[in-house]
Amino acid sequence: SNRQTNVTLACQAINGTTLMPGETFSFNGTTGERTTDKGYKSAGAIAAGQSIEEVGGGICQVSSTLFNAVARADLEIVSRSPHAWPSTYVNYGEDATVNWPSLDFKFKNNRDTPVFIIAYYKDRKCSAEIWGMSLGDGVTIDLKSEVVKTLEPSSDVNYVQNTSLAPGRSQETVKARTGYVVETYKIWFKDGKEIKRELMQTSTYKAYQRT
């Protein structure tokens, strides 16, 4: 329920945003710092390869969903970073992580007409829409991602002294995780037939050694 509260608040913060030609949208700049004063709650997040509880946890689902809409609207991606490991709610290579204040998702309205952002959370689903002039009669864009390399973690366990534990006790802090290199392609369709594709971005999810 805390995570759902955070996703709802982030959607409300960006919903209704108007972006004039040449303007750049900043997710952090629009939502501001996620604080308890704004109603954000503690929920699951990722930091330094670990799953943690953090105020505002879960809002990367909003930035990732928005990223997918922006890419399909053919707007210019200015700044986007993948998570530490792939997310479950979008395809590999199609996420956009955010963290205050260092990691931001930014895009530019590279059209000569305004665009509008619609975002909402309903029935446990996050939606994002870009409203503006169409890409052309019968023209649509979709994304396709391919894993081009698998990165295997070390089979050795990394032991770090933890003086807060009783002697002889151990606690897993980082799970062993397989890493991936993913290429994401932007594909144009005309009346349902592919007319063009280009490599949009390469995402690297590094492997994690068990600690």
C-alpha positions as CSV (number, residue, x, y, z in Angstrom):
1,S,0.0,0.0,0.0
2,N,2.9,2.4,0.7
3,R,4.3,1.8,-2.8
4,Q,0.9,2.4,-4.4
5,T,0.7,5.7,-2.5
6,N,4.1,6.8,-3.9
7,V,3.2,5.8,-7.4
8,T,-0.1,7.7,-7.2
9,L,1.7,10.9,-5.9
10,A,4.3,10.8,-8.6
11,C,1.7,10.4,-11.3
12,Q,-0.3,13.3,-9.8
13,A,2.9,15.5,-9.8
14,I,3.6,15.1,-13.5
15,N,0.0,14.8,-14.8
16,G,-1.1,17.7,-16.9
17,T,2.4,19.0,-17.6
18,T,2.6,21.1,-20.8
19,L,5.9,21.1,-22.7
20,M,6.4,23.8,-25.3
21,P,8.6,23.3,-28.3
22,G,12.3,23.1,-27.3
23,E,11.5,22.7,-23.6
24,T,13.0,19.9,-21.5
25,F,11.1,17.9,-19.0
26,S,12.9,16.8,-15.8
27,F,11.2,14.1,-13.6
28,N,13.1,15.3,-10.5
29,G,12.4,18.9,-11.3
30,T,8.7,18.3,-11.7
31,T,8.1,15.9,-8.8
32,G,10.6,17.6,-6.5
33,E,12.2,15.7,-3.6
34,R,10.1,12.8,-2.4
35,T,9.5,13.6,1.3
36,T,7.1,12.5,4.0
37,D,5.8,16.1,4.1
38,K,4.5,15.5,0.6
39,G,2.8,12.3,1.7
40,Y,5.5,9.9,0.3
41,K,6.0,6.7,2.4
42,S,8.7,4.2,2.9
43,A,8.7,1.4,0.4
44,G,11.1,-0.9,-1.5
45,A,13.9,0.6,-3.5
46,I,17.4,-0.3,-4.8
47,A,20.7,1.2,-3.5
48,A,24.3,-0.1,-3.9
49,G,23.0,-3.5,-5.2
50,Q,20.8,-4.0,-2.2
51,S,17.0,-4.0,-1.8
52,I,16.2,-1.3,0.9
53,E,13.3,0.6,2.3
54,E,13.3,4.3,1.2
55,V,10.8,7.2,1.3
56,G,9.4,7.4,-2.2
57,G,10.3,3.8,-3.1
58,G,8.6,2.5,-6.2
59,I,8.3,5.7,-8.2
60,C,10.7,4.4,-10.8
61,Q,7.6,2.6,-12.2
62,V,6.3,6.0,-13.1
63,S,9.5,7.3,-14.7
64,S,9.9,4.0,-16.6
65,T,6.3,4.0,-17.8
66,L,6.7,7.7,-18.9
67,F,10.0,6.8,-20.7
68,N,8.1,4.2,-22.7
69,A,5.4,6.7,-23.8
70,V,8.1,9.3,-24.6
71,A,10.1,6.9,-26.8
72,R,6.9,5.9,-28.7
73,A,6.0,9.6,-29.2
74,D,9.5,10.1,-30.9
75,L,10.5,12.8,-28.4
76,E,14.2,13.3,-27.7
77,I,15.6,11.4,-24.7
78,V,18.1,13.7,-22.9
79,S,18.9,11.7,-19.8
80,R,18.0,8.1,-18.9
81,S,19.7,5.4,-16.7
82,P,18.8,1.7,-16.2
83,H,18.3,0.2,-12.8
84,A,20.9,-1.9,-11.0
85,W,19.1,-4.9,-12.3
86,P,16.1,-5.4,-14.6
87,S,12.6,-4.4,-13.4
88,T,9.7,-6.8,-13.5
89,Y,7.1,-4.2,-14.7
90,V,8.8,-3.3,-18.1
91,N,10.9,-5.2,-20.6
92,Y,14.7,-5.4,-20.1
93,G,16.3,-2.2,-21.4
94,E,13.1,-0.2,-21.3
95,D,13.3,1.2,-17.7
96,A,14.4,4.6,-16.5
97,T,15.5,4.8,-12.9
98,V,15.4,8.1,-10.8
99,N,16.8,9.1,-7.5
100,W,16.9,12.5,-5.8
101,P,18.9,14.5,-6.7
102,S,21.5,12.6,-8.7
103,L,19.6,10.4,-11.2
104,D,17.0,12.0,-13.3
105,F,14.9,11.2,-16.4
106,K,14.8,14.0,-18.9
107,F,13.4,14.4,-22.3
108,K,13.0,17.3,-24.8
109,N,10.1,18.4,-26.9
110,N,11.8,18.3,-30.2
111,R,8.6,19.1,-32.1
112,D,7.4,22.5,-33.3
113,T,4.1,22.0,-31.4
114,P,3.3,21.6,-27.7
115,V,3.0,18.2,-26.0
116,F,1.1,17.3,-22.9
117,I,1.7,14.6,-20.3
118,I,-1.1,12.5,-18.8
119,A,-0.2,10.1,-16.0
120,Y,-2.4,8.1,-13.7
121,Y,-2.5,5.0,-11.5
122,K,-5.6,2.8,-11.4
123,D,-6.3,-0.8,-10.6
124,R,-2.7,-1.4,-9.7
125,K,-1.5,-0.2,-13.1
126,C,0.5,2.8,-14.0
127,S,-0.2,4.6,-17.3
128,A,1.5,7.4,-19.1
129,E,0.3,9.2,-22.3
130,I,1.8,11.8,-24.5
131,W,-0.7,14.0,-26.3
132,G,0.2,16.2,-29.3
133,M,0.4,16.1,-33.1
134,S,0.5,12.6,-34.5
135,L,3.6,11.0,-36.1
136,G,1.8,10.9,-39.4
137,D,-1.1,9.1,-40.9
138,G,-0.9,5.4,-40.0
139,V,2.6,5.8,-38.4
140,T,3.4,4.3,-35.0
141,I,6.5,3.5,-33.1
142,D,7.3,0.5,-30.9
143,L,10.3,-0.8,-29.0
144,K,12.1,-4.1,-29.2
145,S,14.9,-5.1,-26.8
146,E,17.4,-7.9,-27.2
147,V,19.8,-9.4,-24.6
148,V,23.2,-9.4,-26.5
149,K,25.4,-10.5,-23.6
150,T,24.9,-12.3,-20.3
151,L,27.2,-11.4,-17.4
152,E,27.7,-14.2,-14.9
153,P,28.6,-13.3,-11.3
154,S,31.5,-14.7,-9.5
155,S,30.8,-18.1,-7.9
156,D,32.8,-17.0,-4.8
157,V,31.2,-15.4,-1.9
158,N,32.4,-11.9,-0.8
159,Y,32.7,-11.8,3.0
160,V,32.7,-8.5,4.7
161,Q,33.2,-8.1,8.5
162,N,30.0,-7.0,10.3
163,T,30.7,-6.2,13.9
164,S,27.0,-5.8,14.7
165,L,26.5,-9.5,14.3
166,A,27.3,-12.1,16.9
167,P,30.5,-14.0,16.4
168,G,30.0,-16.9,13.9
169,R,26.8,-15.4,12.5
170,S,26.4,-14.2,8.9
171,Q,23.8,-12.3,6.9
172,E,23.3,-12.0,3.2
173,T,23.4,-8.4,2.1
174,V,23.8,-8.7,-1.7
175,K,22.2,-11.6,-3.6
176,A,24.1,-13.1,-6.5
177,R,22.6,-11.7,-9.7
178,T,23.3,-12.3,-13.4
179,G,24.0,-9.2,-15.4
180,Y,22.9,-8.4,-18.9
181,V,23.8,-6.1,-21.8
182,V,20.6,-5.2,-23.7
183,E,20.1,-3.3,-27.0
184,T,16.8,-1.5,-27.4
185,Y,15.6,-0.7,-30.9
186,K,13.1,1.9,-32.0
187,I,10.9,0.6,-34.8
188,W,8.6,2.7,-37.1
189,F,5.5,1.2,-38.6
190,K,3.3,2.5,-41.4
191,D,-0.1,0.9,-41.4
192,G,1.3,-2.0,-39.4
193,K,4.3,-2.7,-41.6
194,E,7.8,-2.0,-40.4
195,I,9.5,0.8,-42.4
196,K,12.5,1.7,-40.3
197,R,14.4,0.6,-37.1
198,E,17.3,2.1,-35.3
199,L,19.4,1.3,-32.2
200,M,18.1,3.7,-29.5
201,Q,20.2,2.7,-26.5
202,T,22.3,0.0,-24.9
203,S,21.7,-0.8,-21.2
204,T,24.1,-2.6,-18.9
205,Y,22.9,-4.4,-15.8
206,K,26.0,-5.5,-14.0
207,A,26.5,-8.8,-12.3
208,Y,26.5,-8.9,-8.5
209,Q,28.6,-11.2,-6.4
210,R,26.9,-12.7,-3.4
211,T,28.0,-10.8,-0.3
